[in-house]
């Protein structure tokens, strides 16, 4: 599985709330752009997926 960000669903007008719950800091954000995932850091725990209000983060197999 890997974490995928669907840019079209991300509102890009605020700090991404899912970044706060990542236990390994695998998500980063430049300004209010859609977040970017560091796949080498990501442990695929799904915490960010559960918190994303627009379902822009998904775990894909």
DSSP file (Angstrom, degrees, kcal/mol; ACC not computed):
  #  RESIDUE AA STRUCTURE BP1 BP2  ACC     N-H-->O    O-->H-N    N-H-->O    O-->H-N    TCO  KAPPA ALPHA  PHI   PSI    X-CA   Y-CA   Z-CA
    1    1 A X              0   0    0      0, 0.0     2,-0.3     0, 0.0    60,-0.2   0.000 360.0 360.0 360.0 153.5    0.0    0.0    0.0
    2    2 A X  E     -A   60   0A   0     58,-2.6    58,-3.1    42,-0.0     2,-0.4  -0.992 360.0-108.8-145.5 153.0    1.0    3.6   -0.5
    3    3 A X  E     -A   59   0A   0     -2,-0.3     2,-0.4    56,-0.2    56,-0.2  -0.673  35.5-169.0 -82.0 129.9   -0.4    7.0    0.5
    4    4 A X  E     -A   58   0A   0     54,-3.2    54,-2.5    -2,-0.4     2,-0.5  -0.957  12.1-148.2-122.1 139.5   -1.8    8.9   -2.5
    5    5 A X  E     -A   57   0A   0     -2,-0.4     2,-1.1    52,-0.2    52,-0.2  -0.937   5.5-151.8-108.8 122.9   -2.8   12.6   -2.5
    6    6 A X    >>  -     0   0    0     50,-3.4     3,-1.6    -2,-0.5     4,-0.8  -0.794   9.8-166.1 -94.5  96.8   -5.7   13.5   -4.9
    7    7 A X  G >4 S+     0   0    0     -2,-1.1     3,-0.6     1,-0.3    -1,-0.2   0.803  81.4  62.8 -56.4 -34.7   -4.8   17.2   -5.6
    8    8 A X  G 34 S+     0   0    0      1,-0.2    -1,-0.3    -3,-0.1    48,-0.1   0.785 104.6  48.0 -64.8 -26.3   -8.2   17.9   -7.1
    9    9 A X  G <4 S+     0   0    0     -3,-1.6     2,-0.4    47,-0.1    -1,-0.2   0.678  89.2  96.2 -86.4 -18.7  -10.0   17.2   -3.8
   10   10 A X    <<  -     0   0    0     -4,-0.8    24,-0.1    -3,-0.6     6,-0.0  -0.601  66.7-149.0 -78.3 125.5   -7.6   19.3   -1.6
   11   11 A X        -     0   0    0     -2,-0.4    -1,-0.1     1,-0.1    23,-0.1   0.750  17.2-156.9 -67.8 -23.2   -9.0   22.8   -1.0
   12   12 A X        +     0   0    0      1,-0.1    20,-0.1    21,-0.1    22,-0.1   0.804  63.0 102.5  54.0  35.5   -5.5   24.3   -0.8
   13   13 A X  S    S+     0   0    0     18,-0.1     2,-0.3    20,-0.1    -1,-0.1   0.181  78.5  30.6-130.0  17.6   -6.6   27.3    1.2
   14   14 A X  S    S-     0   0    0     18,-0.3     2,-0.3    19,-0.1    -2,-0.1  -0.971  95.5 -71.3-160.7 169.5   -5.4   26.3    4.7
   15   15 A X        -     0   0    0     -2,-0.3     2,-0.3     1,-0.1    17,-0.1  -0.584  61.8-106.6 -68.3 130.3   -2.8   24.4    6.6
   16   16 A X    >   -     0   0    0     -2,-0.3     3,-1.0    17,-0.2     4,-0.4  -0.444  24.5-154.9 -64.2 119.2   -3.4   20.7    6.0
   17   17 A X  G >  S+     0   0    0     -2,-0.3     3,-1.0     1,-0.2     4,-0.4   0.780  88.9  67.0 -67.6 -25.3   -4.9   19.3    9.3
   18   18 A X  G >> S+     0   0    0      1,-0.2     3,-1.0     2,-0.2     4,-0.6   0.768  86.2  69.9 -67.8 -24.3   -3.6   15.8    8.4
   19   19 A X  G X4 S+     0   0    0     -3,-1.0     3,-0.7     1,-0.2    -1,-0.2   0.833  91.1  61.1 -61.4 -31.9    0.0   16.9    8.8
   20   20 A X  G <4 S+     0   0    0     -3,-1.0    -1,-0.2    -4,-0.4    -2,-0.2   0.767 104.3  47.2 -68.0 -25.7   -0.5   17.2   12.6
   21   21 A X  G <4 S+     0   0    0     -3,-1.0     2,-0.5    -4,-0.4    -1,-0.2   0.531  78.0 113.1 -98.1  -5.6   -1.3   13.6   13.1
   22   22 A X    X<  -     0   0    0     -3,-0.7     3,-0.9    -4,-0.6     5,-0.0  -0.543  53.5-157.4 -70.4 117.6    1.4   11.9   11.1
   23   23 A X  T 3  S+     0   0    0     -2,-0.5    -1,-0.2     1,-0.2    19,-0.0   0.664  91.2  38.2 -72.2 -14.0    3.6   10.2   13.6
   24   24 A X  T 3  S-     0   0    0     -3,-0.0    -1,-0.2     0, 0.0    -2,-0.1   0.263 106.9-117.8-119.0  10.6    6.7   10.2   11.3
   25   25 A X    <   +     0   0    0     -3,-0.9    17,-0.1    -6,-0.2    -2,-0.1   0.896  61.1 148.9  54.5  45.6    6.3   13.6    9.7
   26   26 A X        +     0   0    0     15,-0.1    12,-2.8    -7,-0.1     2,-0.4   0.611  50.4  75.2 -84.0 -12.6    5.9   12.1    6.2
   27   27 A X  E     +B   37   0B   0     10,-0.2     2,-0.3    -8,-0.2    10,-0.2  -0.836  57.2 173.6-103.1 138.0    3.6   15.0    5.1
   28   28 A X  E     -B   36   0B   0      8,-2.3     8,-3.0    -2,-0.4     2,-0.4  -0.942  12.1-157.9-135.9 161.0    4.9   18.4    4.2
   29   29 A X        -     0   0    0     -2,-0.3     2,-0.8     6,-0.2     6,-0.1  -0.997  12.1-146.8-144.6 134.7    3.2   21.5    2.7
   30   30 A X  S >  S-     0   0    0      4,-0.4     3,-2.1    -2,-0.4     2,-0.2  -0.891  72.5 -52.9-101.4 107.6    4.5   24.5    0.9
   31   31 A X  T 3  S-     0   0    0     -2,-0.8   -18,-0.1     1,-0.3   -19,-0.0  -0.459 115.6 -29.2  62.0-126.6    2.3   27.4    1.8
   32   32 A X  T 3  S+     0   0    0     -2,-0.2   -18,-0.3   -20,-0.1    -1,-0.3   0.130 104.3 124.9-109.0  18.4   -1.3   26.4    1.1
   33   33 A X  S <  S-     0   0    0     -3,-2.1   -17,-0.2     1,-0.1   -21,-0.1  -0.216  77.8 -77.4 -65.9 167.0   -0.5   24.0   -1.7
   34   34 A X        -     0   0    0      1,-0.1    -4,-0.4   -24,-0.1    -1,-0.1  -0.374  61.6 -98.1 -60.7 146.5   -1.7   20.4   -1.5
   35   35 A X        -     0   0    0     -6,-0.1     2,-0.4    -3,-0.1    -6,-0.2  -0.216  31.8-139.3 -66.3 160.8    0.5   18.4    0.9
   36   36 A X  E     -B   28   0B   0     -8,-3.0    -8,-2.3    -3,-0.1     2,-0.4  -0.958  11.2-139.9-121.3 139.9    3.3   16.2   -0.4
   37   37 A X  E     -B   27   0B   0     -2,-0.4     2,-1.0   -10,-0.2   -10,-0.2  -0.853   4.8-144.3-105.1 135.8    4.1   12.7    1.0
   38   38 A X    >>  -     0   0    0    -12,-2.8     4,-2.2    -2,-0.4     3,-1.1  -0.851  15.2-164.2 -92.4 101.5    7.6   11.4    1.6
   39   39 A X  T 34 S+     0   0    0     -2,-1.0    -1,-0.2     1,-0.3   -36,-0.1   0.726  84.7  59.7 -64.8 -22.4    7.0    7.7    0.7
   40   40 A X  T 34 S+     0   0    0      1,-0.2    -1,-0.3   -14,-0.1   -14,-0.0   0.815 113.1  37.4 -75.1 -29.0   10.2    6.7    2.4
   41   41 A X  T <4 S+     0   0    0     -3,-1.1    -2,-0.2   -15,-0.1    -1,-0.2   0.799  93.1 102.9 -86.6 -32.5    9.1    8.0    5.7
   42   42 A X     <  -     0   0    0     -4,-2.2    -5,-0.0   -16,-0.2   -39,-0.0  -0.281  46.4-172.6 -61.2 128.8    5.4    7.1    5.4
   43   43 A X        -     0   0    0    -41,-0.0    -1,-0.1    -2,-0.0    -4,-0.0   0.306  39.8-122.9-103.1   6.2    4.5    4.0    7.5
   44   44 A X        +     0   0    0      1,-0.1    -2,-0.1     2,-0.0    15,-0.0   0.868  58.8 149.4  57.1  43.5    1.0    3.8    6.0
   45   45 A X        -     0   0    0      1,-0.0    -1,-0.1     4,-0.0    -3,-0.0   0.743  51.6-134.1 -77.8 -23.6   -0.8    4.0    9.4
   46   46 A X     >  +     0   0    0     12,-0.0     4,-2.1     3,-0.0     5,-0.2   0.461  67.5 124.6  86.5   1.4   -3.8    5.8    7.9
   47   47 A X  H  > S+     0   0    0      1,-0.2     4,-1.4     2,-0.2     5,-0.1   0.906  77.3  47.1 -61.4 -41.0   -4.1    8.5   10.6
   48   48 A X  H  > S+     0   0    0      1,-0.2     4,-1.8     2,-0.2    -1,-0.2   0.873 108.9  55.4 -68.2 -36.5   -3.9   11.2    8.0
   49   49 A X  H  4 S+     0   0    0      1,-0.2    -1,-0.2     2,-0.2    -2,-0.2   0.910 108.0  48.7 -61.5 -43.2   -6.5    9.5    5.8
   50   50 A X  H  < S+     0   0    0     -4,-2.1    -1,-0.2     1,-0.2    -2,-0.2   0.828 114.6  45.2 -66.7 -32.2   -9.0    9.4    8.6
   51   51 A X  H  < S+     0   0    0     -4,-1.4     2,-0.3    -5,-0.2    -1,-0.2   0.740  81.8 106.9 -86.7 -23.6   -8.5   13.1    9.4
   52   52 A X    ><  -     0   0    0     -4,-1.8     3,-0.9     1,-0.2     5,-0.1  -0.397  55.3-159.0 -63.2 115.7   -8.7   14.5    5.9
   53   53 A X  T 3  S+     0   0    0     -2,-0.3    -1,-0.2     1,-0.2    -4,-0.0   0.751  89.8  43.3 -70.0 -23.2  -12.1   16.3    5.7
   54   54 A X  T 3  S-     0   0    0     -3,-0.0    -1,-0.2     0, 0.0    -2,-0.1   0.352 106.9-120.6-103.5   4.7  -12.1   16.2    1.8
   55   55 A X    <   +     0   0    0     -3,-0.9    -2,-0.1    -6,-0.2   -45,-0.1   0.873  67.2 140.3  57.2  39.5  -10.9   12.6    1.4
   56   56 A X        +     0   0    0    -47,-0.2   -50,-3.4   -51,-0.1     2,-0.5   0.619  55.9  67.1 -85.4 -14.4   -7.9   13.9   -0.6
   57   57 A X  E     +A    5   0A   0    -52,-0.2     2,-0.3    -8,-0.2   -52,-0.2  -0.927  65.5 167.4-108.8 128.0   -5.6   11.4    1.1
   58   58 A X  E     -A    4   0A   0    -54,-2.5   -54,-3.2    -2,-0.5     2,-0.6  -0.985  35.1-128.0-139.0 150.6   -6.1    7.7    0.4
   59   59 A X  E     -A    3   0A   0     -2,-0.3     2,-0.4   -56,-0.2   -56,-0.2  -0.884  32.2-168.2 -96.2 122.5   -4.2    4.5    1.0
   60   60 A X  E      A    2   0A   0    -58,-3.1   -58,-2.6    -2,-0.6    -2,-0.0  -0.878 360.0 360.0-113.7 141.3   -3.9    2.6   -2.3
   61   61 A X              0   0    0     -2,-0.4    -1,-0.1   -60,-0.2   -58,-0.1   0.469 360.0 360.0 -92.3 360.0   -2.8   -1.0   -2.8
